[in-house]
């Protein structure tokens, strides 16, 4: 046996290269048991484990190979692949960089680093290694595929499409291309083109990803039943597709089917690798089921296990805020704001928590700093204005909105908020100009359409207000105050019966609005129903009475 160990090792390597993984593994294990010491045995046993999905066993073998021959880049590459597939990106990058020190001219290392940096969001380093990989092997399509992913994660879908076009030139039959192009189209909101790409991919090896993409398209369009079917079929194609299972659970929760959602997400929590997103979705579902303590315990376990997970601290703060524990929420949200300064929701929720404990001035300061740090987030500017209004400073609130508009002149939301301030102050011409600016940028902007109804009523043009109210009802929920304004416009336009119907619906949808009872009483007065009007005014008095 001993004299032909090298020959047997060569034959085992040949078996591996031919794709006979099981045969190669048996031959290599026999050599290992007989005491043959060679870094190639551990290297190729690591490759076998990697091919079979046994990543932890592969890592042990690669480390043994490195201990025997630390100057070879091959085991470092294998180690990087294992860490990458386990989702340990920082370790994967370190392993590939160690491989690079031992083999700078190996294109595979640069290509894998492009992929790792793409997933970690470091676009500049991904580009740097992509240039080097393309220099070493100009015909390799994989580097452009990794770049396409990097651009997509960075939010640049146009560049992602260009990268996929380069992949098409180098490898016209690349199996992942329809799904990748579909994702880029979906990010650009070109839904029909994305749908065509996903449908094309249903016949290929990435059918599960295509169904997942179709589910996202249907969910974005409000077709939850179709989305659920696509996610379910994606899981039929690939039972280990955790992202599809997670979206399936989220979709069920959005439909109010919390018990089913919990049944769908519970298997993910029992796995070894529990991501932050899994924990947060599960906590939200438990909260929806009414198991608030279990949800809180799950979030606390997450932040205890990963104290640097800012997203988990943010979720914990949001949960504490929702259950009325503003003090502990403030502490959690402060931690989240430090750990994820790029996340605009952290200062918004922190300001809400500060407001609930009576520290409104500090809440305004937190929001103002966040708006300065994220000038493109229009909702932050609206929040600053709302916080200033709560402190009785309407002029400062208007200045905050105008600052936001200097950064985002095309933001219909900011124009509508500025119009509301002008309308509240009785500056009708200015309110009209701002409303026009908002609707010019988004004809279906819900807040702007609701304000238009109110403006037309105040301007004494009830018939125009009725038409505007009809348009607003297409995009506004039944609980919006614009529905009340629409009912009053119908009343002023001489249509009391229609007004009564709309105002009854509004009172049922928003019973906490005292103005709704007064408006309904006016409609009943117009129809001669004095008794009904008196009843509504008594209800108005009850709702407005101090507790």
Buried (B, 14 or more C-beta within 10 A) or exposed (E): EEEEBEEBBEBBBEBBEEEBBEBBBBBBBEBBEEEBEBBBBBBBBBBBBBBEEBBEBBBBBBBBBBEBBEEBBBBBBBBBBBBBEBEBBEBBBBBBBBBBEBBEEBBBBBBBBBBBBBBBEBBEBBBBBBEBBBEBBEEBBBBBBBBBBBBBBBEBBEBBBBBBEBBBEBBEEBEBBBBBBBBBBBBBEBBEBBBBBBBBBBEBEBBBBBBBBBBBBBBEEEBBEBBBBBBBBBBEBBEEBBBBBBBBBBBBBBBEBBEBBBEBBEEBEEEEEBBBBBBBBBBBBBBBBEBBEBBBEBBBBBBEEBEEBBBBBBBBBBBBBEBEBBEBBBBBBBBBBEBBBEBBBBBBBBBBBBBBEEBBEBBBBBBBBBBEEBBEBBBBBBBBBBBBBEBEBBEBBBBBBBBBBEBBEEBBBBBBBBBBBBBEEEBEEBBBBBBBBBBEBBEEBBBBBBBBBBBBBBEEBBBBBBBBBBBBBEBBEEEBBBBBBBBBBBBBBEBBEBBBBBBBEBBEBBEEBBBBBBBBBBBBBBBEBEEBBEBBBEBBEEBEEEE
